[in-house]
Every structure is written in structure tokens, then in C-alpha cells.
């Protein structure tokens, strides 16, 4: 295929890499091969997207050759491509890296604020005091999406102190989930495509608090908050980092998720008493049923594994996983991801494991998207990614009876699984150093009886702890917001 420009070729590679069908791995490989041919001629603005494709395909050295964390991040921020910043989280190793990432988000946010300042909105005169508090939620994902499922408890268990307002930036036809959410709101509005117009529409509702749910993830509109359409604004749920907007007053977290050091957040944290999320019944249902017999009891060998997105992978992580597998004779490692259909991805994983003495015959690649939960019946222990930990993936693994070993770090995106584990009574599976991570994983692998017990009792344990109590979560959330608004 002939392209008119390098930019057109990169755009084609991005479209290929985004295709989700039975040939997803082959599409990713074609995209990566095209980027490799373009490497000598890539303009700076195209490098973050190109690096993302290469990283996802396991071509870490080639991705790094396009720029370090600061270089790629600045190109993202200065070209209003905040969505690419998420792809750089897996490169964080040091305190300086974490602070650099925070600064990059602020740089991106300053660009959004500059555009908003040039076109300010007209604010309403304010409504009369009294009546319910107006709480708004802004997202493209208030539909059939994981964000909506974690937000569901708030819409299911309404609090009479509040009126809910939904603001959707999704341009497609409403699905059943969106229609249901709309019925729970005093008003549910589809935002116009222009950020200023969207902010003006929200401002007319005179909210007490607007909560943004997606950050710069696909389809979301954090730039709307730069106009400050609500008197108070907060971030929650869909993006595990400060967004970088001075117009966002708060970030909703919990005692385990919040960074230990205040300088790792730009916003003022609002802390839930236990968990910052709850597993809603709409997403975590009885089916597929939990298989009560652990795989090790059937096969006599331990199967480690992951279903995490490979943007969270990195060479340090892969070597750690390999050392765990090497320390448990006869064990294997299963990767459940569509990227496993790409030859470069498989070769990269195999090479990193081989460096620690683990042969390719002990790797089990499952190139699958969706229908992942049934495969947890073949996995004994999930090894979490780091520094970017699992969120939904960790919840799914635990719900399907697979204990997850995680490493907690200093930044918010390094602590999601730590929060989840603490909120299901499994804090002992959380480590604070790589050495502890390996020790915990190997120790659990050597105790098949405990693996079996954790699997057998998984769901009753979850339902007895904060993560599995959505009604209590909703009450705590509303209480927290009411106290905050009363104090401001």
C-alpha cells in the first residue's frame, strides 16, 4: 500500500492496531511492521502513537528508541493528545519518573485551560437555596462499559439528598445500559461536540458538584471541565491519575488507593472510608460459575497467568514473572490477550522468560478478547502487572476464584490492586517490593491447599467485604459528597 505521507501511514497503522476481530493479532503485527519501516522518517508528533503500537507488540527497544518518558509525554501534552499519556505509565520506575508524569499532565491541562480562558462561558445567576443537591456525572461511558458498571451502585441506590444529572459525550445510539441510567437521573443530556458549548449546557443546570469519569480515555471530554461549568468539580473512577486541570478540585479515592505522599496528586483527595469502588451485580453475576476445583488439583502443576492489557507490560515486569515461574518447578504461565496472536509479541515474551531460564514450552498464549472469565478456570494464580496494576482485571480474577499477587507503589496507578486486595480481605497478597512480590507468589504456589481454599470461598469473601457491598458503597459515597459540599 502506498501512502501520501508519513502521517497517513501512521494513521493507517493506528486503524489496523485498533481492529478487534478474530485476526486482531495479525492486524497488530501488520501495524507494528509498518511502523518499523517508518522509524527513520517519523515526525515527533507521530512518535507517541507509533511507540504505543510497538510497545503493545512487545517491541520495547524499538519503542524506547522513539523517545523517553519526558520526550514522548511533552509531544502528547503539546499536541493535545492527552490520551497517549496513559501509554507511558508502564515506563515509570523512579520518583523522578512519577513527578515527571505529573508535570506532563499539568502541561496538557494548561493547554486546555488556555483555550477555555479565551472563550469563557456565561454562568447562571444561581438557584435559590434549599432542595436536593445537584450531582452531575460526565462520561462517554454511561452505557455498556466497565465504567458504567462500577458507577451503577450510585444510580441503583439513589439518595434523596441528591438529584443526579448525566452528561454523555457518546455519539452512538443509546444502549439498554444508557437508557436505564437516564431513567435514574433528573436529567440526562447528550453533549454537543464543542467543549465550550458542552460546558455552557452543563453550567445551565447549576450543579453543586460535577464528577468526571474518564479522563483523556477514548471518547471522553475532560476539556469541558477547563471551563468550570460547575462550582465544584471532581475526578473519579475511569483514569488512575491526576488529570492536570486546576479546575478539578478533588479526586475521589480511598485510604489504600491514595498515594502516601500528597505531592503525587494535584487535586485534594476525598477519601471513601473503605473502597473507592464496588462490584455491581450487573457486571459480576453468578454466571459463569466459579469452578470450585483449582487447576493444580486437576493437573498437578501450578498455572500462573494474566489477562491484563499489554500496555502495562515492560521488560522489568516480564523478568519478574519469569523468575517466579522458574522458582516453581513444572509451573507454566498463561497470557490471555488478543495481542498473543502477534508473532513479535510471543517472541518478545518468550525471549524475556528464556533469559530467566524458562523455556517457551512453559508459556501458554491465548489470543482471546472477551469471554475471558471462563479461562480463569485454568489459572491458579494471577500475577498482576506493575507499575500499572490491574483494576477491572483484578476484580474479575478474584470473582472467578483466582488469587492475585500485586505490587503496590507510590503513585495512584500503582495502587489499584492494593485497594482491591485490602477491600476483599486479601492484603497479604500485596507486596511493596519486587522481592516480596516474588516471595508471595512462590509461597502461594507451594501451598495448593490455600489456593484451593481461596478459590472455593472467593465469592462469599468478596460479598462479605466492602468491594462486594454496592449498597453500602453508594451510601458512603453520598455521605462523603454531602459532607464535602457542606464544608466548602
Rosetta blueprint (number, residue, H / E / L):
1 X L
2 X L
3 X L
4 X L
5 X L
6 X H
7 X H
8 X H
9 X H
10 X H
11 X H
12 X H
13 X H
14 X H
15 X H
16 X H
17 X H
18 X H
19 X L
20 X L
21 X L
22 X L
23 X L
24 X H
25 X H
26 X H
27 X H
28 X H
29 X H
30 X H
31 X H
32 X H
33 X H
34 X H
35 X H
36 X H
37 X H
38 X H
39 X H
40 X H
41 X H
42 X L
43 X L
44 X H
45 X H
46 X H
47 X H
48 X H
49 X H
50 X H
51 X H
52 X H
53 X H
54 X H
55 X H
56 X H
57 X L
58 X L
59 X L
60 X H
61 X H
62 X H
63 X H
64 X H
65 X L
66 X L
67 X L
68 X L
69 X H
70 X H
71 X H
72 X H
73 X H
74 X H
75 X H
76 X H
77 X H
78 X H
79 X L
80 X L
81 X L
82 X H
83 X H
84 X H
85 X H
86 X H
87 X H
88 X H
89 X H
90 X H
91 X H
92 X L
93 X L
94 X L
95 X H
96 X H
97 X H
98 X H
99 X H
100 X H
101 X H
102 X H
103 X H
104 X H
105 X H
106 X H
107 X H
108 X H
109 X H
110 X H
111 X H
112 X H
113 X H
114 X H
115 X H
116 X H
117 X H
118 X H
119 X L
120 X L
121 X L
122 X L
123 X L
124 X L
125 X L
126 X L
127 X L
128 X L
129 X L
130 X L
131 X L
132 X L
133 X E
134 X E
135 X E
136 X E
137 X E
138 X E
139 X E
140 X L
141 X L
142 X L
143 X L
144 X L
145 X L
146 X H
147 X H
148 X H
149 X H
150 X H
151 X H
152 X H
153 X H
154 X H
155 X H
156 X H
157 X L
158 X L
159 X L
160 X L
161 X L
162 X E
163 X E
164 X E
165 X E
166 X E
167 X E
168 X E
169 X L
170 X L
171 X L
172 X L
173 X L
174 X L
175 X L
176 X H
177 X H
178 X H
179 X H
180 X H
181 X H
182 X H
183 X H
184 X L
185 X L
186 X L
187 X E
188 X E
189 X E
190 X E
191 X L
192 X L
193 X L
194 X L
195 X H
196 X H
197 X H
198 X H
199 X H
200 X H
201 X H
202 X H
203 X H
204 X L
205 X L
206 X L
207 X L
208 X L
209 X E
210 X E
211 X E
212 X E
213 X L
214 X L
215 X L
216 X L
217 X L
218 X L
219 X L
220 X L
221 X L
222 X H
223 X H
224 X H
225 X H
226 X H
227 X H
228 X L
229 X L
230 X L
231 X L
232 X L
233 X E
234 X E
235 X E
236 X L
237 X L
238 X L
239 X L
240 X L
241 X L
242 X L
243 X L
244 X L
245 X L
246 X L
247 X L
248 X L
249 X L
250 X E
251 X E
252 X E
253 X E
254 X E
255 X L
256 X L
257 X L
258 X L
259 X L
260 X L
261 X L
262 X H
263 X H
264 X H
265 X L
266 X L
267 X L
268 X E
269 X E
270 X E
271 X E
272 X E
273 X L
274 X L
275 X L
276 X L
277 X L
278 X L
279 X L
280 X L
281 X L
282 X L
283 X L
284 X L
285 X L
286 X L
287 X L
288 X L
289 X L
290 X L
291 X L
292 X L
293 X L
294 X L
295 X H
296 X H
297 X H
298 X H
299 X H
300 X L
301 X L
302 X L
303 X E
304 X E
305 X E
306 X E
307 X L
308 X L
309 X L
310 X H
311 X H
312 X H
313 X L
314 X L
315 X H
316 X H
317 X H
318 X H
319 X H
320 X H
321 X H
322 X H
323 X H
324 X H
325 X H
326 X H
327 X L
328 X L
329 X L
330 X L
331 X L
332 X E
333 X E
334 X E
335 X E
336 X E
337 X L
338 X H
339 X H
340 X H
341 X H
342 X L
343 X H
344 X H
345 X H
346 X H
347 X H
348 X H
349 X H
350 X H
351 X H
352 X H
353 X H
354 X H
355 X L
356 X L
357 X L
358 X L
359 X L
360 X H
361 X H
362 X H
363 X E
364 X E
365 X E
366 X E
367 X L
368 X L
369 X L
370 X L
371 X L
372 X L
373 X H
374 X H
375 X H
376 X H
377 X H
378 X H
379 X L
380 X L
381 X E
382 X E
383 X E
384 X L
385 X L
386 X L
387 X L
388 X L
389 X L
390 X L
391 X L
392 X H
393 X H
394 X H
395 X H
396 X H
397 X H
398 X H
399 X H
400 X L
401 X L
402 X L
403 X E
404 X E
405 X E
406 X E
407 X E
408 X L
409 X L
410 X L
411 X L
412 X H
413 X H
414 X H
415 X L
416 X H
417 X H
418 X H
419 X H
420 X H
421 X H
422 X H
423 X L
424 X L
425 X L
426 X L
427 X H
428 X H
429 X H
430 X E
431 X E
432 X L
433 X L
434 X H
435 X H
436 X H
437 X H
438 X H
439 X H
440 X H
441 X H
442 X H
443 X H
444 X H
445 X H
446 X L
447 X L
448 X H
449 X H
450 X H
451 X H
452 X H
453 X H
454 X H
455 X H
456 X H
457 X L
458 X H
459 X H
460 X H
461 X H
462 X H
463 X H
464 X L
465 X L
466 X H
467 X H
468 X H
469 X L
470 X H
471 X H
472 X H
473 X H
474 X H
475 X H
476 X H
477 X H
478 X H
479 X H
480 X H
481 X H
482 X H
483 X H
484 X H
485 X H
486 X H
487 X H
488 X L
